[in-house]
Amino acid sequence: MSRAKASTGGTRGFIVPIGGDGRRIRKASILRRFVQLCGGSRAHIAIVATVSEMPDAGYRYERAFRDLRVDRVSLLRFGTRADCESERDLEVLDSVDGIFLMGSETVHLSETLGNTSVAQKIRNRNAQGMHVAGTSTGAAFLPEQMIASGQSGTTPRADIVELAPGLGLIGQLIIDQHYRHQDRLGRLLMALTYNPLAIGIGLDEDTAAFIGPDHGLQVVGSGGITIVNPSQLQHSAIHPDRRHAPVSVIGLHLDILVEGDLYDLAAHRATIKR
């Protein structure tokens, strides 16, 4: 999927991957900041969920947004690809100021939403200025490629990660969630050895990256964000007969950022909050 082009003279909306842990997020500053971006109390926000989620998960986020005095909240549930062609739901997406994409099981988001009318609508509306947030696997789904599954561990191995097509809101980015809590450094590094033109973002729980239309990123939340830049990668070797063996990766640059810190994704430059 190619990324939708911003309209002439227009400004893209923010992209907001969130590391997960809904119980804390619903009480934290992340949703409040997202609501402010979308227009505050006058906002209309759509929660996009799939039937693989817990039945009441979408309703809990709906209640959280209403507690923040959001004027209109629409809960849209998609169980099959056919559901993603509903004219009624597409009309709702035409009118919202922001979309909050919930997580799902491994590749369920890609299998259900990928390359459907709903996916294309979200891409086009984001190009026109609508903001899109995603939590847990919903965060991983936002770029062109997503980490579909993998194993925990600090050391990269060829068989530690599997990739799948993402939503395509932003290119050259790979996002992993529940990062520090589930020890996912190895699989993020392995994903980057397969895609050395991308930047890796590892999101702790209750932590979000607010990525603006200028590719500037700001950290919001109680945890940290690990940013891995492989642009100066010097060496990585994957032997076809040793897929379970550790892989050496040399030349990566790694930054760890916390609340308020900034990162320029285009210039590969971090700025620490003073």
MOPE-V644749 format. One record per backbone hydrogen bond with DSSP energy under -1.0 kcal/mol. CO is the residue of the C=O (numbers start at 1). NH is the residue of the N-H. If there is no record, write none. Layout:
co->{CO/CO}
nh->{NH/NH}
This chain:
co->{7/14/15/16/17/18/19/20/21/22/24/25/29/30/31/32/33/34/35/36/39/40/41/43/44/44/45/46/47/48/49/50/54/56/57/58/59/60/61/62/63/65/66/72/74/76/82/83/86/87/88/89/90/92/97/98/99/100/101/105/107/108/109/110/113/116/117/118/119/120/121/122/123/124/125/126/126/131/132/133/134/135/136/136/137/139/141/142/143/144/146/149/153/156/157/160/162/162/164/170/172/174/176/178/179/180/183/184/185/186/187/188/189/190/195/199/200/201/202/203/206/207/208/210/211/212/215/216/217/218/219/220/224/225/226/227/228/229/230/235/239/242/243/250/250/253/255/257/258/261/262/263/264/264/269/271}
nh->{10/132/211/134/209/136/178/206/25/26/27/28/33/34/35/36/37/38/40/39/42/43/71/72/97/98/74/100/76/102/78/53/57/60/61/62/63/64/65/66/67/70/69/45/47/49/85/86/90/91/92/93/94/95/131/46/133/48/135/108/111/112/113/114/116/120/121/122/123/124/125/126/127/128/130/13/129/99/16/101/18/138/139/140/141/142/167/169/168/166/164/162/186/247/160/151/148/149/146/144/199/201/203/182/184/183/153/188/189/190/191/192/193/194/198/174/228/176/226/179/222/19/220/218/15/215/265/212/263/210/260/208/204/257/202/255/200/253/233/250/242/245/159/234/235/229/227/225/261/219/271/217/268/269/264/262}
